[in-house]
Amino acid sequence: MIHSLVLFDIDATLITTSRTGIKAMGVAGRALFGEGFDENRVEYAGRLDPLIIADLLAAHGLPVTAEHTHRFRDLYRHHLQSLLQAHPGSAKPCPGVPELLDRLAREPSVTLGLLTGNFPETGDIKLRASGVDPGRFAIHVWGSDSPHSPPARDHLPPVGMTRYRERTGRELPARRVTVIGDTPHDIRCAKVHGCRSIGVATGHFSREELARSGADLAVDTLADTEAVARWLTDHAA
């Protein structure tokens, strides 16, 4: 049996929360630092939450201290949970995601994982609000899991491969690891380690832009379940 690991991004790949995460960042920032705090001063797509918080603090002339970061992270989690509960239906799976997860779960050679910029607690909240069980994914790699400072998404695929080896006892070649995401950051983090990638245009980037970024496969959505599943298993072989 030829084993493989499939690592999914969360936001705009597995699910959409209708920008609730960004809104929660803004509410948290204003609660901590005043009404002038503007969450729209930084880029979000494909980036790690620890870097987003650091950039938000710096953009408002605030020191990027461990205390500020911890308080912001904690309040962000609180407001994310509150906003998602207050607006049921704002979080939902992206097209084809439930069907693809079900299909891949029937492949004994495929291990499902997450590779995301989210913190563990906020990624869990978003998935559950969307009706996606985080327990479906055997390997979790979060935005706070980089072993380096400053952190980068490029650091995360080796973390996933190490956790796969620790869980299964198997060494997995990079070519049998696929990262699925909606941004060029997802594509790049796969390429620099020799992993495969699927770019899915359910976020801010088109299928053509993801293909130009080097995605091995670029699709509009994950709705063609059999085609995506066949590509994943064929390329693992």
CYANA upper distance limits for C-alpha pairs under 8 A (distance plus 0.5 A):
  1 MET  CA    109 SER  CA      7.01
  2 ILE  CA    109 SER  CA      6.74
  2 ILE  CA    236 ALA  CA      7.43
  2 ILE  CA    237 ALA  CA      6.70
  3 HIS  CA    109 SER  CA      5.05
  3 HIS  CA    110 VAL  CA      6.43
  3 HIS  CA    111 THR  CA      8.25
  3 HIS  CA    172 LEU  CA      8.16
  3 HIS  CA    176 ARG  CA      7.80
  3 HIS  CA    236 ALA  CA      7.73
  4 SER  CA    109 SER  CA      6.77
  4 SER  CA    110 VAL  CA      5.54
  4 SER  CA    111 THR  CA      6.75
  4 SER  CA    172 LEU  CA      7.80
  4 SER  CA    176 ARG  CA      5.41
  4 SER  CA    177 VAL  CA      6.36
  4 SER  CA    178 THR  CA      8.49
  4 SER  CA    233 THR  CA      8.42
  4 SER  CA    236 ALA  CA      6.49
  5 LEU  CA    110 VAL  CA      6.35
  5 LEU  CA    111 THR  CA      5.33
  5 LEU  CA    112 LEU  CA      6.54
  5 LEU  CA    113 GLY  CA      7.55
  5 LEU  CA    164 TYR  CA      8.42
  5 LEU  CA    176 ARG  CA      6.93
  5 LEU  CA    177 VAL  CA      5.29
  5 LEU  CA    178 THR  CA      6.86
  6 VAL  CA    110 VAL  CA      7.63
  6 VAL  CA    111 THR  CA      6.76
  6 VAL  CA    112 LEU  CA      5.59
  6 VAL  CA    113 GLY  CA      6.35
  6 VAL  CA    177 VAL  CA      6.40
  6 VAL  CA    178 THR  CA      5.36
  6 VAL  CA    179 VAL  CA      6.58
  6 VAL  CA    180 ILE  CA      7.88
  7 LEU  CA    112 LEU  CA      6.74
  7 LEU  CA    113 GLY  CA      4.98
  7 LEU  CA    114 LEU  CA      5.36
  7 LEU  CA    115 LEU  CA      5.95
  7 LEU  CA    177 VAL  CA      7.99
  7 LEU  CA    178 THR  CA      6.57
  7 LEU  CA    179 VAL  CA      5.28
  7 LEU  CA    180 ILE  CA      6.63
  8 PHE  CA     13 THR  CA      7.77
  8 PHE  CA     14 LEU  CA      7.55
  8 PHE  CA    112 LEU  CA      8.31
  8 PHE  CA    113 GLY  CA      6.65
  8 PHE  CA    114 LEU  CA      5.20
  8 PHE  CA    115 LEU  CA      6.04
  8 PHE  CA    116 THR  CA      7.83
  8 PHE  CA    179 VAL  CA      6.51
  8 PHE  CA    180 ILE  CA      5.38
  8 PHE  CA    181 GLY  CA      6.85
  9 ASP  CA     13 THR  CA      6.28
  9 ASP  CA     14 LEU  CA      7.13
  9 ASP  CA    114 LEU  CA      6.48
  9 ASP  CA    115 LEU  CA      5.63
  9 ASP  CA    116 THR  CA      5.28
  9 ASP  CA    117 GLY  CA      8.33
  9 ASP  CA    179 VAL  CA      8.09
  9 ASP  CA    180 ILE  CA      6.61
  9 ASP  CA    181 GLY  CA      5.56
  9 ASP  CA    182 ASP  CA      8.15
  9 ASP  CA    186 ASP  CA      8.16
 10 ILE  CA     14 LEU  CA      5.39
 10 ILE  CA     15 ILE  CA      6.55
 10 ILE  CA    114 LEU  CA      7.77
 10 ILE  CA    115 LEU  CA      8.08
 10 ILE  CA    116 THR  CA      6.36
 10 ILE  CA    118 ASN  CA      8.43
 10 ILE  CA    123 GLY  CA      7.89
 10 ILE  CA    127 LEU  CA      8.26
 10 ILE  CA    181 GLY  CA      8.36
 11 ASP  CA     15 ILE  CA      6.02
 11 ASP  CA     16 THR  CA      6.32
 11 ASP  CA     17 THR  CA      8.06
 11 ASP  CA    116 THR  CA      8.43
 12 ALA  CA     16 THR  CA      5.62
 12 ALA  CA     94 CYS  CA      7.44
 12 ALA  CA    181 GLY  CA      8.43
 12 ALA  CA    182 ASP  CA      6.85
 12 ALA  CA    202 THR  CA      6.11
 12 ALA  CA    203 GLY  CA      5.42
 13 THR  CA     94 CYS  CA      7.01
 13 THR  CA    180 ILE  CA      7.95
 13 THR  CA    181 GLY  CA      6.06
 13 THR  CA    182 ASP  CA      6.14
 13 THR  CA    200 VAL  CA      7.22
 13 THR  CA    202 THR  CA      6.81
 13 THR  CA    203 GLY  CA      7.67
 14 LEU  CA     93 PRO  CA      6.34
 14 LEU  CA     94 CYS  CA      6.06
 14 LEU  CA     97 VAL  CA      6.54
 15 ILE  CA     91 ALA  CA      7.48
 15 ILE  CA     92 LYS  CA      6.08
 15 ILE  CA     93 PRO  CA      4.59
 15 ILE  CA     94 CYS  CA      5.30
 15 ILE  CA     97 VAL  CA      8.47
 15 ILE  CA    127 LEU  CA      7.69
 15 ILE  CA    130 SER  CA      7.16
 16 THR  CA     90 SER  CA      8.27
 16 THR  CA     91 ALA  CA      6.05
 16 THR  CA     92 LYS  CA      6.14
 16 THR  CA     93 PRO  CA      6.76
 16 THR  CA     94 CYS  CA      6.78
 16 THR  CA    130 SER  CA      8.33
 17 THR  CA     21 GLY  CA      7.49
 17 THR  CA     90 SER  CA      5.94
 17 THR  CA     91 ALA  CA      4.51
 17 THR  CA     92 LYS  CA      7.06
 17 THR  CA    126 LYS  CA      7.67
 17 THR  CA    130 SER  CA      8.25
 18 SER  CA     90 SER  CA      6.22
 18 SER  CA     91 ALA  CA      7.08
 19 ARG  CA     23 LYS  CA      6.83
 20 THR  CA     24 ALA  CA      6.53
 20 THR  CA     80 LEU  CA      7.35
 20 THR  CA     83 LEU  CA      7.45
 20 THR  CA     84 LEU  CA      7.59
 20 THR  CA     90 SER  CA      8.17
 21 GLY  CA     25 MET  CA      6.83
 21 GLY  CA     80 LEU  CA      6.56
 22 ILE  CA     26 GLY  CA      6.97
 22 ILE  CA     39 GLU  CA      7.37
 23 LYS  CA     27 VAL  CA      6.80
 23 LYS  CA     39 GLU  CA      7.97
 24 ALA  CA     28 ALA  CA      6.55
 24 ALA  CA     76 TYR  CA      6.22
 24 ALA  CA     77 ARG  CA      8.40
 24 ALA  CA     79 HIS  CA      5.81
 24 ALA  CA     80 LEU  CA      5.56
 24 ALA  CA     83 LEU  CA      7.73
 25 MET  CA     29 GLY  CA      6.59
 25 MET  CA     39 GLU  CA      6.82
 25 MET  CA     76 TYR  CA      6.04
 25 MET  CA     79 HIS  CA      8.49
 25 MET  CA     80 LEU  CA      8.47
 26 GLY  CA     30 ARG  CA      6.66
 26 GLY  CA     37 PHE  CA      7.40
 26 GLY  CA     38 ASP  CA      6.76
 26 GLY  CA     39 GLU  CA      5.20
 27 VAL  CA     31 ALA  CA      6.63
 27 VAL  CA     76 TYR  CA      8.19
 27 VAL  CA     79 HIS  CA      7.51
 28 ALA  CA     32 LEU  CA      6.77
 28 ALA  CA     72 PHE  CA      6.90
 28 ALA  CA     75 LEU  CA      5.93
 28 ALA  CA     76 TYR  CA      5.75
 28 ALA  CA     79 HIS  CA      7.24
 29 GLY  CA     33 PHE  CA      6.24
 29 GLY  CA     34 GLY  CA      7.76
 29 GLY  CA     37 PHE  CA      6.34
 29 GLY  CA     38 ASP  CA      8.25
 29 GLY  CA     39 GLU  CA      8.02
 29 GLY  CA     72 PHE  CA      7.38
 30 ARG  CA     34 GLY  CA      5.02
 30 ARG  CA     35 GLU  CA      5.51
 30 ARG  CA     36 GLY  CA      7.43
 30 ARG  CA     37 PHE  CA      5.72
 30 ARG  CA     38 ASP  CA      8.38
 31 ALA  CA     35 GLU  CA      8.16
 32 LEU  CA     72 PHE  CA      7.96
 33 PHE  CA     37 PHE  CA      7.08
 37 PHE  CA     60 HIS  CA      7.58
 39 GLU  CA     56 LEU  CA      7.46
 41 ARG  CA     56 LEU  CA      7.53
 41 ARG  CA     59 ALA  CA      7.43
 42 VAL  CA     52 ILE  CA      7.66
 42 VAL  CA     55 ASP  CA      7.25
 42 VAL  CA     56 LEU  CA      7.01
 42 VAL  CA     59 ALA  CA      8.34
 43 GLU  CA     47 ARG  CA      8.13
 43 GLU  CA     52 ILE  CA      8.02
 44 TYR  CA     52 ILE  CA      7.29
 45 ALA  CA    183 THR  CA      7.32
 45 ALA  CA    204 HIS  CA      8.11
 46 GLY  CA    117 GLY  CA      7.38
 46 GLY  CA    182 ASP  CA      8.04
 46 GLY  CA    183 THR  CA      6.12
 46 GLY  CA    184 PRO  CA      8.06
 46 GLY  CA    185 HIS  CA      6.04
 46 GLY  CA    186 ASP  CA      7.13
 47 ARG  CA     51 LEU  CA      7.65
 47 ARG  CA     52 ILE  CA      7.45
 47 ARG  CA    117 GLY  CA      6.26
 47 ARG  CA    153 ARG  CA      7.68
 47 ARG  CA    185 HIS  CA      7.93
 48 LEU  CA     52 ILE  CA      6.75
 48 LEU  CA    116 THR  CA      8.03
 48 LEU  CA    117 GLY  CA      4.42
 48 LEU  CA    118 ASN  CA      6.93
 48 LEU  CA    143 GLY  CA      5.43
 48 LEU  CA    144 SER  CA      8.00
 48 LEU  CA    151 PRO  CA      8.44
 48 LEU  CA    152 ALA  CA      7.64
 48 LEU  CA    153 ARG  CA      7.28
 49 ASP  CA     53 ILE  CA      6.63
 49 ASP  CA    117 GLY  CA      6.08
 49 ASP  CA    118 ASN  CA      6.06
 49 ASP  CA    119 PHE  CA      7.07
 49 ASP  CA    143 GLY  CA      6.54
 49 ASP  CA    144 SER  CA      7.96
 50 PRO  CA     54 ALA  CA      6.75
 50 PRO  CA     69 THR  CA      8.47
 50 PRO  CA    143 GLY  CA      7.38
 50 PRO  CA    144 SER  CA      6.93
 50 PRO  CA    151 PRO  CA      8.39
 51 LEU  CA     55 ASP  CA      6.52
 51 LEU  CA    151 PRO  CA      7.87
 52 ILE  CA     56 LEU  CA      6.59
 53 ILE  CA     57 LEU  CA      6.70
 53 ILE  CA     69 THR  CA      7.32
 53 ILE  CA     72 PHE  CA      8.00
 53 ILE  CA     73 ARG  CA      8.36
 54 ALA  CA     58 ALA  CA      6.70
 54 ALA  CA     64 VAL  CA      6.33
 54 ALA  CA     69 THR  CA      7.72
 55 ASP  CA     59 ALA  CA      6.41
 56 LEU  CA     60 HIS  CA      6.96
 57 LEU  CA     61 GLY  CA      6.94
 57 LEU  CA     62 LEU  CA      5.44
 57 LEU  CA     63 PRO  CA      7.08
 57 LEU  CA     64 VAL  CA      6.59
 58 ALA  CA     62 LEU  CA      5.90
 58 ALA  CA     63 PRO  CA      7.08
 58 ALA  CA     64 VAL  CA      7.14
 63 PRO  CA     68 HIS  CA      8.14
 64 VAL  CA     68 HIS  CA      7.03
 64 VAL  CA     69 THR  CA      7.28
 65 THR  CA     69 THR  CA      6.62
 66 ALA  CA     70 HIS  CA      6.47
 67 GLU  CA     71 ARG  CA      6.63
 68 HIS  CA     72 PHE  CA      6.51
 69 THR  CA     73 ARG  CA      6.54
 70 HIS  CA     74 ASP  CA      6.66
 71 ARG  CA     75 LEU  CA      6.65
 72 PHE  CA     76 TYR  CA      6.39
 73 ARG  CA     77 ARG  CA      6.78
 74 ASP  CA     78 HIS  CA      6.93
 75 LEU  CA     79 HIS  CA      6.70
 76 TYR  CA     80 LEU  CA      6.44
 77 ARG  CA     81 GLN  CA      6.75
 77 ARG  CA    121 GLU  CA      7.60
 77 ARG  CA    122 THR  CA      6.30
 78 HIS  CA     82 SER  CA      6.80
 79 HIS  CA     83 LEU  CA      6.43
 80 LEU  CA     84 LEU  CA      6.65
 80 LEU  CA    122 THR  CA      7.93
 80 LEU  CA    125 ILE  CA      8.39
 81 GLN  CA     85 GLN  CA      6.68
 81 GLN  CA    125 ILE  CA      7.11
 82 SER  CA     86 ALA  CA      6.56
 83 LEU  CA     87 HIS  CA      6.65
 84 LEU  CA     88 PRO  CA      6.67
 84 LEU  CA     90 SER  CA      7.31
 84 LEU  CA     91 ALA  CA      7.66
 84 LEU  CA    129 ALA  CA      7.38
 85 GLN  CA    129 ALA  CA      8.46
 89 GLY  CA    130 SER  CA      8.29
 91 ALA  CA    126 LYS  CA      7.61
 91 ALA  CA    129 ALA  CA      6.39
 91 ALA  CA    130 SER  CA      5.24
 92 LYS  CA    129 ALA  CA      7.85
 92 LYS  CA    130 SER  CA      4.65
 92 LYS  CA    131 GLY  CA      7.39
 93 PRO  CA     97 VAL  CA      6.66
 93 PRO  CA     98 PRO  CA      7.63
 93 PRO  CA    130 SER  CA      6.27
 93 PRO  CA    131 GLY  CA      7.82
 93 PRO  CA    132 VAL  CA      7.82
 94 CYS  CA    202 THR  CA      7.77
 94 CYS  CA    221 THR  CA      8.32
 94 CYS  CA    222 LEU  CA      8.40
 95 PRO  CA    221 THR  CA      6.69
 95 PRO  CA    222 LEU  CA      6.66
 95 PRO  CA    223 ALA  CA      5.97
 96 GLY  CA    100 LEU  CA      6.57
 96 GLY  CA    221 THR  CA      7.56
 96 GLY  CA    222 LEU  CA      5.39
 96 GLY  CA    223 ALA  CA      4.20
 96 GLY  CA    224 ASP  CA      7.45
 96 GLY  CA    225 THR  CA      7.14
 97 VAL  CA    101 LEU  CA      6.61
 97 VAL  CA    222 LEU  CA      6.74
 97 VAL  CA    223 ALA  CA      7.53
 98 PRO  CA    102 ASP  CA      6.69
 98 PRO  CA    132 VAL  CA      8.20
 99 GLU  CA    103 ARG  CA      6.60
 99 GLU  CA    223 ALA  CA      8.32
 99 GLU  CA    225 THR  CA      7.03
100 LEU  CA    104 LEU  CA      6.58
100 LEU  CA    222 LEU  CA      7.76
100 LEU  CA    223 ALA  CA      8.18
100 LEU  CA    225 THR  CA      5.73
100 LEU  CA    226 GLU  CA      8.47
100 LEU  CA    228 VAL  CA      8.41
100 LEU  CA    229 ALA  CA      7.69
101 LEU  CA    105 ALA  CA      6.51
102 ASP  CA    106 ARG  CA      7.27
103 ARG  CA    107 GLU  CA      7.77
103 ARG  CA    225 THR  CA      7.89
103 ARG  CA    226 GLU  CA      8.50
103 ARG  CA    229 ALA  CA      7.74
104 LEU  CA    110 VAL  CA      7.21
104 LEU  CA    112 LEU  CA      8.35
104 LEU  CA    229 ALA  CA      7.18
105 ALA  CA    110 VAL  CA      7.91
105 ALA  CA    112 LEU  CA      8.30
110 VAL  CA    233 THR  CA      8.42
111 THR  CA    137 PHE  CA      8.16
111 THR  CA    138 ALA  CA      7.25
111 THR  CA    139 ILE  CA      8.39
112 LEU  CA    136 ARG  CA      7.77
112 LEU  CA    137 PHE  CA      5.45
112 LEU  CA    138 ALA  CA      6.39
112 LEU  CA    139 ILE  CA      7.20
113 GLY  CA    137 PHE  CA      5.11
113 GLY  CA    138 ALA  CA      6.07
113 GLY  CA    139 ILE  CA      4.80
113 GLY  CA    140 HIS  CA      6.16
113 GLY  CA    141 VAL  CA      8.21
113 GLY  CA    160 GLY  CA      8.42
114 LEU  CA    137 PHE  CA      7.01
114 LEU  CA    139 ILE  CA      6.69
114 LEU  CA    140 HIS  CA      5.33
114 LEU  CA    141 VAL  CA      6.21
114 LEU  CA    142 TRP  CA      8.11
115 LEU  CA    140 HIS  CA      7.00
115 LEU  CA    141 VAL  CA      5.25
115 LEU  CA    142 TRP  CA      6.60
115 LEU  CA    143 GLY  CA      8.41
115 LEU  CA    156 LEU  CA      7.62
115 LEU  CA    157 PRO  CA      7.98
115 LEU  CA    160 GLY  CA      8.01
115 LEU  CA    179 VAL  CA      8.09
116 THR  CA    123 GLY  CA      8.48
116 THR  CA    141 VAL  CA      6.93
116 THR  CA    142 TRP  CA      5.74
116 THR  CA    143 GLY  CA      6.27
117 GLY  CA    142 TRP  CA      6.33
117 GLY  CA    143 GLY  CA      4.34
117 GLY  CA    144 SER  CA      8.00
117 GLY  CA    153 ARG  CA      7.86
118 ASN  CA    122 THR  CA      6.78
118 ASN  CA    123 GLY  CA      5.72
118 ASN  CA    142 TRP  CA      6.26
118 ASN  CA    143 GLY  CA      5.56
118 ASN  CA    144 SER  CA      8.05
119 PHE  CA    123 GLY  CA      6.37
119 PHE  CA    142 TRP  CA      6.20
119 PHE  CA    143 GLY  CA      6.11
119 PHE  CA    144 SER  CA      6.46
120 PRO  CA    124 ASP  CA      6.60
120 PRO  CA    142 TRP  CA      6.44
120 PRO  CA    143 GLY  CA      8.44
120 PRO  CA    144 SER  CA      8.42
121 GLU  CA    125 ILE  CA      6.81
122 THR  CA    126 LYS  CA      6.67
123 GLY  CA    127 LEU  CA      6.71
124 ASP  CA    128 ARG  CA      6.65
124 ASP  CA    134 PRO  CA      6.83
125 ILE  CA    129 ALA  CA      6.59
126 LYS  CA    130 SER  CA      6.79
127 LEU  CA    131 GLY  CA      6.87
127 LEU  CA    132 VAL  CA      5.54
127 LEU  CA    133 ASP  CA      7.00
127 LEU  CA    134 PRO  CA      6.94
128 ARG  CA    132 VAL  CA      5.91
128 ARG  CA    133 ASP  CA      6.37
128 ARG  CA    134 PRO  CA      7.61
139 ILE  CA    160 GLY  CA      7.12
139 ILE  CA    163 ARG  CA      7.12
139 ILE  CA    164 TYR  CA      7.07
140 HIS  CA    160 GLY  CA      7.62
141 VAL  CA    145 ASP  CA      6.91
141 VAL  CA    156 LEU  CA      7.24
141 VAL  CA    159 VAL  CA      7.32
141 VAL  CA    160 GLY  CA      6.41
142 TRP  CA    156 LEU  CA      8.42
143 GLY  CA    153 ARG  CA      7.84
143 GLY  CA    156 LEU  CA      8.46
144 SER  CA    151 PRO  CA      8.27
145 ASP  CA    156 LEU  CA      7.59
145 ASP  CA    159 VAL  CA      8.13
146 SER  CA    151 PRO  CA      5.83
146 SER  CA    152 ALA  CA      7.21
146 SER  CA    153 ARG  CA      8.10
146 SER  CA    155 HIS  CA      6.16
146 SER  CA    156 LEU  CA      6.50
146 SER  CA    159 VAL  CA      8.20
147 PRO  CA    151 PRO  CA      7.74
147 PRO  CA    155 HIS  CA      7.81
148 HIS  CA    152 ALA  CA      8.33
148 HIS  CA    155 HIS  CA      8.06
151 PRO  CA    155 HIS  CA      7.72
152 ALA  CA    156 LEU  CA      8.03
153 ARG  CA    185 HIS  CA      7.66
153 ARG  CA    186 ASP  CA      8.14
153 ARG  CA    189 CYS  CA      6.58
154 ASP  CA    188 ARG  CA      7.68
154 ASP  CA    189 CYS  CA      4.75
154 ASP  CA    190 ALA  CA      8.03
154 ASP  CA    192 VAL  CA      7.71
155 HIS  CA    159 VAL  CA      7.77
155 HIS  CA    189 CYS  CA      7.95
156 LEU  CA    160 GLY  CA      7.02
156 LEU  CA    189 CYS  CA      8.00
157 PRO  CA    161 MET  CA      6.79
157 PRO  CA    189 CYS  CA      7.41
157 PRO  CA    190 ALA  CA      7.30
157 PRO  CA    193 HIS  CA      7.83
158 PRO  CA    162 THR  CA      6.55
158 PRO  CA    193 HIS  CA      8.22
159 VAL  CA    163 ARG  CA      6.70
160 GLY  CA    164 TYR  CA      6.63
161 MET  CA    165 ARG  CA      6.77
161 MET  CA    172 LEU  CA      7.47
162 THR  CA    166 GLU  CA      6.69
163 ARG  CA    167 ARG  CA      6.53
164 TYR  CA    168 THR  CA      6.47
164 TYR  CA    169 GLY  CA      8.20
164 TYR  CA    170 ARG  CA      7.93
164 TYR  CA    171 GLU  CA      8.48
164 TYR  CA    172 LEU  CA      8.41
165 ARG  CA    169 GLY  CA      5.41
165 ARG  CA    170 ARG  CA      5.48
165 ARG  CA    171 GLU  CA      6.00
165 ARG  CA    172 LEU  CA      7.71
166 GLU  CA    170 ARG  CA      8.30
172 LEU  CA    176 ARG  CA      7.15
172 LEU  CA    177 VAL  CA      8.15
173 PRO  CA    177 VAL  CA      7.78
174 ALA  CA    193 HIS  CA      7.28
174 ALA  CA    194 GLY  CA      5.99
174 ALA  CA    195 CYS  CA      5.32
174 ALA  CA    196 ARG  CA      8.30
175 ARG  CA    194 GLY  CA      6.56
175 ARG  CA    195 CYS  CA      5.42
175 ARG  CA    196 ARG  CA      6.57
175 ARG  CA    236 ALA  CA      7.69
176 ARG  CA    195 CYS  CA      7.41
176 ARG  CA    196 ARG  CA      7.80
176 ARG  CA    235 HIS  CA      8.00
176 ARG  CA    236 ALA  CA      5.46
177 VAL  CA    195 CYS  CA      5.77
177 VAL  CA    196 ARG  CA      6.54
177 VAL  CA    236 ALA  CA      8.30
178 THR  CA    190 ALA  CA      7.83
178 THR  CA    195 CYS  CA      6.31
178 THR  CA    196 ARG  CA      4.95
178 THR  CA    197 SER  CA      5.59
178 THR  CA    198 ILE  CA      7.69
178 THR  CA    232 LEU  CA      8.19
179 VAL  CA    186 ASP  CA      7.36
179 VAL  CA    187 ILE  CA      7.77
179 VAL  CA    190 ALA  CA      6.52
179 VAL  CA    195 CYS  CA      7.73
179 VAL  CA    196 ARG  CA      6.79
179 VAL  CA    197 SER  CA      5.19
179 VAL  CA    198 ILE  CA      6.84
180 ILE  CA    186 ASP  CA      7.58
180 ILE  CA    187 ILE  CA      8.36
180 ILE  CA    197 SER  CA      6.18
180 ILE  CA    198 ILE  CA      5.20
180 ILE  CA    199 GLY  CA      6.54
180 ILE  CA    200 VAL  CA      7.73
181 GLY  CA    186 ASP  CA      5.77
181 GLY  CA    187 ILE  CA      7.59
181 GLY  CA    197 SER  CA      8.27
181 GLY  CA    198 ILE  CA      7.00
181 GLY  CA    199 GLY  CA      5.86
181 GLY  CA    200 VAL  CA      6.51
182 ASP  CA    186 ASP  CA      7.38
182 ASP  CA    199 GLY  CA      5.93
182 ASP  CA    200 VAL  CA      5.40
182 ASP  CA    201 ALA  CA      6.19
182 ASP  CA    202 THR  CA      6.84
182 ASP  CA    203 GLY  CA      6.07
182 ASP  CA    204 HIS  CA      8.07
182 ASP  CA    205 PHE  CA      7.32
182 ASP  CA    210 LEU  CA      8.20
183 THR  CA    187 ILE  CA      7.30
183 THR  CA    199 GLY  CA      7.50
183 THR  CA    200 VAL  CA      8.50
183 THR  CA    203 GLY  CA      7.86
183 THR  CA    204 HIS  CA      8.01
183 THR  CA    205 PHE  CA      6.80
183 THR  CA    210 LEU  CA      7.34
184 PRO  CA    188 ARG  CA      6.52
184 PRO  CA    199 GLY  CA      8.43
184 PRO  CA    210 LEU  CA      6.60
184 PRO  CA    213 SER  CA      6.20
185 HIS  CA    189 CYS  CA      6.67
186 ASP  CA    190 ALA  CA      7.06
186 ASP  CA    197 SER  CA      8.27
186 ASP  CA    199 GLY  CA      8.34
187 ILE  CA    191 LYS  CA      6.80
187 ILE  CA    197 SER  CA      6.28
187 ILE  CA    198 ILE  CA      7.86
187 ILE  CA    199 GLY  CA      7.33
187 ILE  CA    210 LEU  CA      8.13
187 ILE  CA    213 SER  CA      7.22
187 ILE  CA    214 GLY  CA      7.07
187 ILE  CA    215 ALA  CA      6.22
188 ARG  CA    192 VAL  CA      6.66
188 ARG  CA    213 SER  CA      7.96
188 ARG  CA    214 GLY  CA      8.10
189 CYS  CA    193 HIS  CA      7.48
190 ALA  CA    194 GLY  CA      6.86
190 ALA  CA    195 CYS  CA      5.24
190 ALA  CA    196 ARG  CA      6.59
190 ALA  CA    197 SER  CA      6.59
191 LYS  CA    195 CYS  CA      6.12
191 LYS  CA    196 ARG  CA      7.34
191 LYS  CA    197 SER  CA      8.02
191 LYS  CA    214 GLY  CA      8.25
196 ARG  CA    215 ALA  CA      8.22
196 ARG  CA    216 ASP  CA      6.80
197 SER  CA    215 ALA  CA      5.82
197 SER  CA    216 ASP  CA      5.92
197 SER  CA    217 LEU  CA      7.17
198 ILE  CA    215 ALA  CA      6.09
198 ILE  CA    216 ASP  CA      6.48
198 ILE  CA    217 LEU  CA      5.30
198 ILE  CA    218 ALA  CA      6.15
198 ILE  CA    219 VAL  CA      8.06
199 GLY  CA    207 ARG  CA      7.55
199 GLY  CA    210 LEU  CA      6.03
199 GLY  CA    211 ALA  CA      7.67
199 GLY  CA    215 ALA  CA      6.12
199 GLY  CA    216 ASP  CA      8.33
199 GLY  CA    217 LEU  CA      6.77
199 GLY  CA    218 ALA  CA      5.08
199 GLY  CA    219 VAL  CA      6.82
200 VAL  CA    207 ARG  CA      7.15
200 VAL  CA    210 LEU  CA      8.09
200 VAL  CA    218 ALA  CA      6.39
200 VAL  CA    219 VAL  CA      5.53
200 VAL  CA    220 ASP  CA      6.10
200 VAL  CA    221 THR  CA      6.05
200 VAL  CA    222 LEU  CA      7.44
201 ALA  CA    205 PHE  CA      6.20
201 ALA  CA    206 SER  CA      5.55
201 ALA  CA    207 ARG  CA      5.65
201 ALA  CA    210 LEU  CA      8.01
201 ALA  CA    218 ALA  CA      8.13
201 ALA  CA    219 VAL  CA      6.81
201 ALA  CA    220 ASP  CA      5.21
201 ALA  CA    221 THR  CA      6.59
202 THR  CA    206 SER  CA      8.49
202 THR  CA    220 ASP  CA      7.15
202 THR  CA    221 THR  CA      6.57
205 PHE  CA    209 GLU  CA      6.56
205 PHE  CA    210 LEU  CA      7.13
206 SER  CA    210 LEU  CA      6.81
206 SER  CA    220 ASP  CA      8.01
207 ARG  CA    211 ALA  CA      6.65
207 ARG  CA    218 ALA  CA      5.99
207 ARG  CA    219 VAL  CA      6.24
207 ARG  CA    220 ASP  CA      6.25
208 GLU  CA    212 ARG  CA      6.69
208 GLU  CA    218 ALA  CA      7.99
209 GLU  CA    213 SER  CA      6.74
210 LEU  CA    214 GLY  CA      7.22
210 LEU  CA    215 ALA  CA      6.40
210 LEU  CA    218 ALA  CA      6.73
211 ALA  CA    215 ALA  CA      5.45
211 ALA  CA    216 ASP  CA      7.81
211 ALA  CA    217 LEU  CA      7.56
211 ALA  CA    218 ALA  CA      6.04
222 LEU  CA    228 VAL  CA      7.51
224 ASP  CA    228 VAL  CA      6.80
225 THR  CA    229 ALA  CA      6.54
226 GLU  CA    230 ARG  CA      6.40
227 ALA  CA    231 TRP  CA      6.65
228 VAL  CA    232 LEU  CA      6.74
229 ALA  CA    233 THR  CA      6.76
230 ARG  CA    234 ASP  CA      6.25
231 TRP  CA    235 HIS  CA      6.43
232 LEU  CA    236 ALA  CA      6.71
233 THR  CA    237 ALA  CA      6.89
